[in-house]
Amino acid sequence: MFRKNSNHTYQAASPKMQLYEITFQPDGVKVKAAGQTTIWEAGQRAGIILNSVCGGAGTCGKCLVYLDGQETPVRACQYRVDRDLVVTIPESSRFFEQKILQEGISSQASIEPLVCKHYLQLAGPTLEDLRSDSQRLIAAVDETAGGAVHTCRDHAGTVSGRTRIANSLLRQLPALFREHNYAVTAVCHSGRIFAMEPGDTTGTMFGLAVDIGTTTVVASLLNLVNGKTVGIAAQSNPQIPFGDDVVSRIEYSRANPDGLRQLQHRMVDCLNQLIADLCKKTLVQPWQIYELTAAGNATMQHLFLGVPVEQIAQAPYVAAFSEAVNAPARELGINIHPQGNVYVMPSVAAHIGGDTVAVGLSTAMKFSEEINLAIDIGTNGEIILGNRDWLVTCSTAAGPAFEGARISHGMRGAAGAIERLYINQDVECGVIGEVPPTGICGSGLIDSIAELLNIGLLDPSGRLCSRDEIPAAVPPKIRTRLIETDNGPAFTLAYADQTKHGKPILLTQRDIRETQLGKAAIAAGVATLMHHRQIQPQQIGHLYLAGAFGNYIRPESARRIGLLPDLPLEKILFIGNAASTGAREVLLSRQTRYRAEQLAREMEYVELAGQADFQNLFADCMFFPEK
């Protein structure tokens, strides 16, 4: 239940739901955690994975951290949060640094973007030196960069020829040289000089990394000189009015003569608004942004580029392109430097886009001897299974239920959303922003169903029991929450006098069915890949949960409803928004960009529609596991 305290804010009635702020150092990352959450669990929510060789038993001592500057460490898997904390993590306690980053997957160790700048102080022409302006510029860049081979080396490490000049720059070259006494900065990308700026501007160079999600678009502005993120902006995908999933947007583009253009323009306008917001906050000028890298599912990447998508939804489900794409910003109407580059991540197949390739990069599965599983849970569920010897992947249409769509009181994970729910003697909810609730987001939805299964108000088929069928052990306050509506039975999550809008928040039978469809699609996709490679659950070393939503679900709840395989909880790790991370890494490192393109070529794609056993697995996965 919720109660109003003296300062007129709302919080859960039970001490269990008290939220505390945990600050992880030296990362500077802050996260809210409920009371009694372990530091290890709070770290997962913050995207910080700690070692836990003993599986959380507290015996290995590999997850030691320091609290509030104290000199004596505590075990993160055993210490339960009971106040606001500052947690300092030594390198020896980090899982990723020890197990993954040492394999070279992180491009952060070496910042080497494809965009580079060279300050030149040239000698002007004389009767003895009659080289053209372009010859003079190319020679100076080659010399400053350490030779033409270095300058013209592309992200794959291949020499593509001598340094060249963009045609648009040739028209500006004579005036730029002479007006600024031949003291200029050349801006290059992959051996191509595309801009010149007066004076020395080598200390100013920015790029934009974008996660084009079906529901949300996230843009990160990065300093390409030092690799630091200087600003982040996000907004809902403006294509949602045309359809809340990729299938409906594909259908819109097919059914409307101007549909494809509308969808593309909506995305371009969205990106330009995010760029304007970031530039306003950071005082960076749009023309100082020289490259944009984008990761999304294959349909989103097609729509962004204005490429037809009808064939993606029709058997045999073929993409128009799968290789990485480089396009001039001016051509797409993106408000960065007009000659700047827009890089779209490589895809694997029609339903496996750059966002899944980014998950593969973030998990470093290609460098692991053990077999790992990665799931990016969203409107579409992308799954990767494998190790250094092989990788298989598939995509399944989970639907928008986990994003809050098609749920009677569903909403995205914003202030007012119920994100946590427990059932004891009564319902206890955790609400984002600690305000009166207005709806429920995906993580709260999963918690609600798991709790109803645990107390017997929901049977394995997904049917809410009637008032006459309530088990005797169910507490009286919980009994009164089960009601009958015109559309069938429903469970009251919050009463009208507890909500911001003055209406009760319900979990309906239809909401449960929508959730079953989503969780069955993902679970059946996992089962299909495991069957394809003859892998048993006990062979899986780790399960990585990607995506903004995956970072907020309680793994025990997701496992309880059958969304995730029945693995020990210590094997389930959160890796956050891998699509955004991947877009940032390919922006900052030419070597990581090469790895991404190589990874896309090496993944084996399994089309679920062509698997004879998928429908049977899907039907089986519609049921909830027995307790």
C-alpha atoms as one frame of an Amber mdcrd trajectory, in Angstrom:
protein
   0.000   0.000   0.000   0.975   3.663  -0.230   0.964   6.229   2.547   1.406
   9.963   2.574   4.197  11.187   4.817   4.770  14.562   6.448   6.298  16.198
   3.386   3.381  15.113   1.203   5.258  12.546  -0.853   4.161   8.959  -1.266
   6.027   5.826  -0.381   5.260   2.166   0.185   3.765   1.349   3.565   6.208
  -1.498   4.193   9.853  -0.739   5.147  10.841  -3.284   2.490   9.928  -0.768
  -0.204  11.981   2.147   1.130  14.234   3.347  -1.693  17.840   4.377  -1.138
  20.351   6.068  -3.443  23.491   4.027  -4.106  26.452   5.815  -5.711  29.082
   3.554  -7.273  32.613   4.933  -7.448  34.845   5.563  -9.313  32.151   5.249
 -11.994  30.014   8.052 -10.562  26.890   6.007 -11.355  23.819   6.411  -9.137
  20.889   4.026  -8.826  17.825   3.698  -6.594  17.527   0.399  -4.720  14.840
  -0.940  -2.412  15.718  -1.727   1.185  17.167  -5.215   1.687  18.506  -5.296
  -1.883  22.109  -6.513  -1.895  24.837  -4.228  -3.215  25.566  -6.901  -5.842
  21.962  -6.651  -7.094  22.029  -2.847  -7.005  25.220  -2.924  -9.063  23.505
  -5.029 -11.702  20.751  -2.441 -12.004  23.427   0.208 -12.493  25.086  -1.883
 -15.207  28.052  -2.725 -12.957  28.700  -6.449 -12.756  30.638  -7.743  -9.757
  32.364 -11.076  -9.366  30.411 -13.775  -7.547  32.240 -17.039  -8.088  30.424
 -18.668  -5.154  27.028 -17.773  -6.594  26.210 -15.290  -3.856  26.915 -17.652
  -0.965  29.399 -15.177   0.522  32.285 -17.630   0.619  34.603 -16.636  -2.243
  35.357 -13.052  -1.239  35.553 -11.958  -4.895  32.932  -9.179  -4.638  34.538
  -7.037  -1.926  33.603  -3.335  -1.952  34.178  -0.371   0.342  31.301   1.613
   1.895  31.373   5.366   2.520  35.174   5.527   2.485  35.654   2.871   5.169
  38.910   0.908   5.108  37.360  -2.512   5.793  35.620  -4.051   2.770  32.286
  -5.866   2.814  30.941  -8.628   0.572  28.593  -7.047  -1.972  26.539 -10.229
  -2.329  25.809 -10.283   1.420  25.458  -6.632   2.398  21.846  -5.484   2.195
  21.064  -1.840   1.568  19.607  -0.027   4.580  20.553   3.596   3.830  21.992
   5.846   1.129  25.486   4.581   0.333  28.640   5.470  -1.557  30.179   2.202
  -2.763  33.753   2.099  -4.056  34.587  -0.889  -6.256  38.188  -2.082  -6.643
  39.233  -3.406 -10.047  39.689  -6.900  -8.614  35.964  -7.143  -7.846  34.727
  -6.317 -11.330  33.510  -9.169 -13.499  33.832  -7.477 -16.868  37.332  -6.078
 -16.389  38.676  -9.497 -15.415  36.690 -11.799 -17.646  35.911  -9.744 -20.727
  37.791  -6.500 -21.148  41.158  -8.224 -20.944  40.160 -10.033 -24.141  40.288
  -6.703 -25.948  36.569  -6.250 -26.553  36.511  -2.749 -25.084  37.433  -0.052
 -27.563  37.611   2.453 -24.713  41.244   1.461 -24.044  42.269   3.078 -27.334
  40.279   6.046 -28.638  40.823   6.129 -32.369  37.788   7.499 -34.209  37.668
   7.538 -37.960  37.254  11.302 -37.781  40.576  13.065 -37.255  41.916  16.613
 -37.468  45.298  17.972 -38.574  46.476  21.521 -37.964  48.505  22.813 -40.892
  50.730  25.872 -41.249  51.564  25.817 -44.930  53.943  27.816 -47.033  52.126
  29.608 -49.810  52.872  29.053 -53.487  55.851  30.696 -55.161  57.243  30.766
 -58.657  59.417  27.840 -57.523  56.470  25.945 -55.976  53.487  25.960 -58.294
  51.643  22.997 -56.845  47.869  23.284 -56.878  46.043  24.067 -53.664  44.749
  20.488 -53.460  48.217  19.005 -53.971  49.600  21.299 -51.276  46.818  20.254
 -48.848  47.137  16.524 -49.466  50.914  16.564 -49.076  50.646  18.474 -45.802
  48.001  16.126 -44.373  50.008  13.053 -45.369  53.105  14.448 -43.704  51.270
  15.518 -40.522  49.436  12.196 -40.246  52.608  10.168 -40.596  52.225   9.176
 -44.193  49.489   8.559 -46.707  49.075   4.923 -45.659  48.045   5.948 -42.118
  45.743   8.686 -43.344  43.957   6.526 -45.880  43.626   3.414 -43.779  39.949
   2.603 -43.334  38.283   1.063 -40.255  39.072  -2.467 -41.441  42.755  -1.618
 -41.589  42.808  -1.736 -45.382  44.694   0.855 -47.396  42.152   2.461 -49.719
  44.473   4.623 -51.785  45.930   8.082 -51.380  44.333  10.856 -49.394  41.542
  12.533 -51.335  39.511  15.738 -51.070  35.731  16.056 -51.066  34.508  17.835
 -54.201  32.506  20.302 -52.104  35.731  21.403 -50.396  37.530  22.154 -53.671
  35.233  25.118 -54.266  36.149  26.605 -50.876  39.860  25.817 -50.882  41.337
  28.886 -52.604  39.529  31.398 -50.401  40.156  29.479 -47.153  43.887  29.259
 -47.765  44.372  32.871 -48.685  41.998  34.452 -46.169  43.698  32.631 -43.286
  47.297  32.777 -44.488  47.451  29.010 -45.007  46.962  28.285 -41.271  44.029
  25.867 -41.238  42.786  22.610 -39.712  41.906  19.773 -42.071  39.048  17.502
 -40.999  39.335  13.952 -42.354  37.362  10.728 -42.332  38.853   7.474 -43.681
  41.453   9.297 -45.735  38.968  11.819 -47.144  39.423  15.513 -46.339  35.873
  16.830 -46.130  36.286  20.153 -44.316  38.801  22.873 -43.465  38.543  25.282
 -40.563  40.471  28.500 -39.856  43.207  28.231 -37.244  43.844  25.336 -34.869
  40.576  23.529 -33.968  42.102  20.116 -33.227  40.847  20.244 -29.637  37.208
  20.450 -30.732  35.742  17.329 -32.279  32.387  15.686 -31.465  30.326  12.728
 -32.597  26.823  11.432 -31.934  25.902   7.831 -31.068  22.226   6.942 -31.497
  20.153   3.971 -30.378  17.115   3.932 -32.673  14.717   1.832 -30.629  11.214
   0.864 -31.689   9.861   2.693 -28.634  12.614   5.100 -27.565  15.422   6.962
 -29.341  18.542   7.732 -27.283  21.318  10.055 -28.485  24.719  10.407 -26.789
  27.034  13.305 -27.631  30.690  12.296 -27.311  33.930  14.215 -27.289  36.013
  12.425 -29.926  39.245  13.811 -28.496  38.990  12.195 -25.053  36.104   9.744
 -25.514  33.921  11.261 -22.813  30.145  11.512 -23.050  29.196  15.179 -22.727
  25.425  14.829 -22.986  22.569  12.361 -23.425  19.051  13.052 -24.705  16.115
  10.752 -25.375  12.520  10.833 -26.510   9.791   8.449 -27.585  10.069   7.174
 -31.142   7.845   9.551 -33.163   6.875   6.699 -35.503   4.674   5.160 -32.781
   1.470   6.855 -34.104   1.972   4.817 -37.301   2.269   1.549 -35.334   3.582
   0.426 -31.967   5.730  -2.358 -33.439   7.799  -2.914 -36.574   5.159  -5.084
 -38.273   2.516  -2.365 -38.108   4.995   0.255 -39.349   5.973  -1.955 -42.255
   2.289  -2.343 -43.081   1.807   1.429 -42.899   4.678   2.002 -45.321   3.166
  -0.567 -47.685  -0.431   0.624 -47.532   0.264   4.352 -47.864   1.930   5.789
 -50.978   3.776   8.358 -48.889   4.212   6.075 -45.860   7.929   5.366 -46.160
   8.777   9.038 -46.571   6.624   9.974 -43.558   8.289   7.388 -41.347  11.764
   8.477 -42.400  11.013  12.176 -41.929   9.631  11.525 -38.461  12.898   9.845
 -37.486  15.094  12.533 -39.041  13.070  15.248 -37.293  13.436  13.345 -34.018
  17.208  13.138 -34.373  17.473  16.787 -35.303  15.471  17.730 -32.219  17.749
  15.612 -30.017  20.789  17.232 -31.637  19.344  20.695 -31.009  18.629  19.827
 -27.366  22.129  18.452 -26.821  23.802  21.407 -28.510  21.791  23.827 -26.387
  22.752  22.045 -23.161  26.438  21.601 -24.012  27.080  24.751 -26.120  28.447
  22.517 -28.890  27.664  23.756 -32.392  25.954  21.294 -34.793  28.723  21.786
 -37.372  31.245  20.600 -34.737  29.610  17.144 -34.830  31.400  15.266 -37.599
  29.920  11.781 -37.437  26.746  10.052 -36.301  26.643   6.310 -35.655  23.283
   4.545 -35.394  22.197   1.143 -34.106  18.683  -0.265 -34.273  16.801  -3.301
 -35.419  16.889  -3.931 -39.157  13.490  -2.334 -39.803  14.393   0.814 -37.867
  17.675   1.101 -39.771  15.879   0.692 -43.105  13.281   3.329 -42.203  15.973
   5.743 -41.026  17.680   5.516 -44.408  14.393   5.615 -46.331  14.892   2.115
 -47.721  11.737   0.038 -48.511  10.776  -2.480 -45.824   7.854  -4.453 -47.291
  10.076  -7.419 -48.128  11.148  -7.758 -44.478   7.631  -8.826 -43.452   7.017
 -11.176 -46.383   8.420 -14.692 -46.755  11.256 -15.431 -47.241  11.944 -12.268
 -45.125  14.884 -10.583 -46.862  16.494  -7.273 -45.957  17.336  -4.725 -48.639
  20.832  -4.426 -47.134  22.776  -5.981 -44.279  26.236  -4.433 -44.626  27.196
  -1.274 -42.754  26.144   1.919 -44.524  27.997   5.230 -44.734  25.997   8.226
 -45.985  26.596  12.002 -46.044  24.664  13.832 -43.332  23.413  16.381 -45.851
  21.861  13.633 -47.970  19.767  12.414 -45.028  18.934  15.861 -43.709  20.770
  15.340 -40.402  21.792  18.624 -38.787  25.435  17.889 -38.040  28.342  19.045
 -40.218  26.884  18.921 -43.754  29.795  16.816 -44.992  29.851  14.690 -41.857
  29.365  10.946 -42.038  26.351   8.926 -40.924  27.303   5.331 -40.124  24.578
   2.691 -39.725  25.617  -0.530 -37.989  25.747  -3.795 -39.984  22.866  -6.257
 -39.695  22.772 -10.044 -39.767  19.388 -10.625 -41.394  15.981  -9.044 -41.923
  15.127  -9.367 -38.248  18.591  -9.094 -36.689  19.892  -5.554 -36.904  22.731
  -3.456 -35.628  21.328  -3.434 -32.100  21.865  -7.197 -31.838  25.373  -6.897
 -33.249  25.962  -4.327 -30.497  24.818  -6.879 -27.891  27.355  -9.321 -29.300
  30.067  -6.678 -28.923  29.091  -5.784 -25.359  28.982  -9.378 -24.099  32.215
 -10.425 -25.839  30.622 -13.829 -26.473  32.945 -14.235 -29.449  35.902 -14.285
 -27.041  34.432 -16.682 -24.455  35.178 -20.385 -24.127  31.961 -21.048 -22.190
  28.571 -21.022 -23.878  26.610 -17.867 -23.058  23.123 -16.620 -23.819  22.137
 -12.999 -24.444  18.587 -11.651 -24.673  17.589  -8.117 -25.617  14.014  -7.800
 -24.363  11.828  -5.178 -25.987   9.066  -4.916 -28.551  11.176  -7.418 -30.441
  13.237  -9.991 -28.589  16.679 -10.642 -30.079  18.598 -13.650 -28.817  22.224
 -14.769 -29.222  23.625 -18.123 -28.113  27.187 -19.371 -28.427  30.876 -18.910
 -27.699  34.187 -18.277 -29.479  33.598 -21.204 -31.853  30.039 -20.452 -32.996
  27.220 -17.947 -32.553  23.566 -18.393 -33.500  20.904 -15.724 -33.312  17.194
 -15.231 -33.869  14.511 -12.602 -33.436  11.018 -13.045 -32.088   8.067 -10.664
 -32.046   7.486 -10.194 -28.320   4.996  -7.396 -28.899   4.827  -4.113 -26.987
   3.426  -5.441 -23.676   6.791  -5.173 -21.926   6.980  -1.546 -23.055   3.585
  -0.862 -21.464   1.552  -0.855 -24.690  -1.666  -2.893 -25.057  -1.822  -3.135
 -21.258  -4.937  -1.547 -19.724  -2.946   0.691 -17.369   0.428   0.205 -19.021
   2.991   2.944 -19.465   6.681   3.289 -20.185   9.177   3.346 -17.349   8.663
   6.972 -16.324   7.690   8.803 -13.133   4.466   7.351 -11.767   4.972   3.846
 -13.153   4.740   0.910 -10.769   8.089  -0.775 -11.347   8.178  -3.178  -8.370
   5.437  -5.147  -6.681   5.386  -7.561  -3.750   2.478  -9.368  -2.118   2.642
  -9.987   1.623  -0.406  -9.327   3.778  -1.251  -6.693   1.196   0.203  -5.288
  -2.026   3.395  -3.238  -1.729   4.510  -1.231  -4.745   7.613   0.651  -5.723
   6.855   3.626  -7.969   9.337   5.445 -10.172   9.896   8.921  -8.760   8.258
   7.986  -5.440   5.013   9.719  -6.489   1.395   8.502  -6.572   1.137   5.858
  -9.305  -0.444   6.491 -12.685   0.158   3.101 -14.333   2.420   0.087 -14.517
   5.532  -0.521 -16.645   6.995  -3.799 -17.864   9.050  -4.693 -14.801   6.047
  -4.130 -12.524   3.902  -6.186 -14.858   6.245  -9.159 -14.574   6.429  -8.792
 -10.783   2.632  -8.678 -10.523   2.114 -11.863 -12.499   4.911 -13.674 -10.638
   3.403 -12.735  -7.274  -0.097 -13.826  -8.314   1.332 -17.165  -9.420   3.097
 -17.556  -6.091  -0.060 -17.071  -4.010  -2.292 -19.156  -6.259  -4.551 -16.435
  -7.718  -3.235 -17.285 -11.170  -2.991 -20.812 -12.536  -0.323 -22.114 -14.978
  -2.672 -21.581 -17.923  -2.768 -17.862 -17.110  -6.342 -17.808 -15.823  -7.203
 -15.542 -12.895  -9.253 -17.484 -10.402 -12.771 -16.433  -9.448 -13.711 -15.198
  -5.979 -15.004 -18.696  -5.159 -11.658 -20.272  -6.078  -9.365 -18.135  -3.928
  -7.053 -20.406  -1.874  -7.721 -20.354   1.851  -4.210 -19.128   2.670  -4.625
 -15.883   0.729  -4.697 -12.888   3.164  -8.029 -11.018   3.516  -6.705  -7.747
   2.044  -5.515  -9.590  -1.049  -8.901 -11.311  -1.462 -10.701  -7.978  -1.734
  -8.392  -6.915  -4.577  -9.713  -9.631  -6.883 -12.754  -8.117  -8.597 -15.117
  -8.766 -11.490 -15.369  -6.219 -14.300 -17.472  -6.080 -17.456 -14.495  -7.621
 -19.256 -13.867 -10.408 -16.755 -11.785 -10.785 -13.586  -9.089  -8.272 -12.633
  -6.694  -7.674  -9.765  -6.459  -4.240  -8.140  -2.865  -3.047  -7.948  -3.682
   0.393  -6.514  -6.981   1.829  -5.335  -8.464   5.055  -6.703  -7.552   7.105
  -3.622  -3.904   6.044  -3.955  -3.372   7.065  -7.593  -2.587  10.417  -9.149
  -5.551  10.334 -11.522  -8.080   9.104  -8.976  -8.823   5.860 -10.800  -7.839
   2.340  -9.731  -4.942   0.645 -11.498  -5.946  -2.873 -12.497  -4.251  -5.943
 -13.886  -6.833  -7.548 -16.168  -7.138 -10.993 -17.647  -6.409  -9.475 -21.055
  -3.202  -7.901 -19.701  -2.057 -11.317 -18.533  -2.773 -12.843 -21.955  -0.789
 -10.073 -23.672   2.122 -10.770 -21.334   1.887 -14.496 -22.009   2.201 -13.875
 -25.745   5.337 -11.772 -25.248   7.045 -14.073 -22.790   6.157 -17.167 -24.837
   7.702 -15.661 -27.969  11.010 -14.984 -26.207  11.066 -18.288 -24.309  10.297
 -20.242 -27.482  13.049 -18.395 -29.340  15.554 -19.361 -26.648  14.338 -22.972
 -26.686  14.618 -23.101 -30.485  18.244 -21.942 -30.493  19.154 -24.355 -27.719
  17.489 -27.216 -29.589  19.216 -26.116 -32.809  22.636 -26.522 -31.179  21.651
 -29.355 -28.787  22.420 -27.245 -25.718  21.014 -27.964 -22.249  20.351 -25.201
 -19.668  23.107 -26.471 -17.379  25.660 -25.843 -20.167  24.982 -22.084 -20.177
  27.659 -20.113 -18.348  25.913 -16.753 -18.168  22.681 -15.159 -19.352  23.111
 -11.505 -20.308  20.026  -9.279 -20.233  20.294  -6.275 -22.528  18.113  -3.283
 -23.148  16.772  -0.577 -20.894  13.859  -2.807 -19.887  16.013  -5.853 -19.226
  18.049  -3.802 -16.776  15.047  -3.215 -14.498  13.289  -6.553 -14.254  13.740
  -8.740 -11.209  15.374 -11.907 -12.561  13.541 -14.108 -10.050  10.206 -12.762
 -11.337  11.201 -13.170 -14.979  12.296 -16.727 -14.261   9.090 -17.416 -12.298
   6.824 -16.543 -15.241   9.006 -18.478 -17.697  10.365 -15.460 -19.545  13.916
 -16.607 -18.732  15.309 -20.150 -18.549  15.484 -21.828 -15.152  19.085 -20.825
 -14.403  20.686 -19.963 -11.048  20.151 -16.262 -10.380  23.885 -15.613 -10.086
  24.265 -16.561 -13.766  21.889 -13.783 -14.862  23.720 -10.503 -15.516  22.493
  -7.122 -16.715  24.475  -5.273 -19.374  22.224  -2.245 -19.837  21.517  -0.543
 -23.153  23.910  -2.491 -25.347  22.644  -0.842 -28.545  23.632   2.576 -27.231
  26.955   1.200 -25.966  27.701  -0.383 -29.329  26.922   2.824 -31.201  29.299
   4.713 -28.904  32.097   2.174 -29.276  32.023   2.093 -33.091  32.038   5.895
 -33.013  35.159   6.006 -30.848  37.144   3.117 -32.317  37.841   2.083 -35.883
  38.987  -1.310 -34.575  35.658  -1.917 -32.839  33.870  -0.894 -36.024  35.810
  -3.566 -37.866  34.918  -6.121 -35.162  31.249  -5.250 -35.461  31.253  -5.836
 -39.204  33.162  -9.091 -38.792  30.771 -10.245 -36.065  27.747  -9.573 -38.267
  29.222 -11.743 -41.006  30.007 -14.619 -38.642  26.665 -14.960 -36.832  24.402
 -17.786 -37.990  20.810 -16.601 -38.330  17.954 -18.976 -37.513  14.611 -17.933
 -39.020  12.007 -19.114 -36.515   9.277 -19.245 -39.163  11.275 -21.977 -40.889
  11.664 -24.120 -37.759   9.157 -26.975 -37.650   9.094 -27.138 -33.860   8.757
 -23.418 -33.120   4.954 -23.299 -33.013   4.814 -26.279 -30.660   7.438 -24.685
 -28.424   5.515 -21.420 -28.494   2.322 -23.153 -27.412   4.135 -24.895 -24.564
   5.746 -21.622 -23.453   2.349 -19.903 -23.190   1.904 -21.751 -19.904   3.496
 -20.478 -16.724   5.878 -22.852 -14.943   4.529 -24.855 -12.034   5.720 -23.531
  -8.694
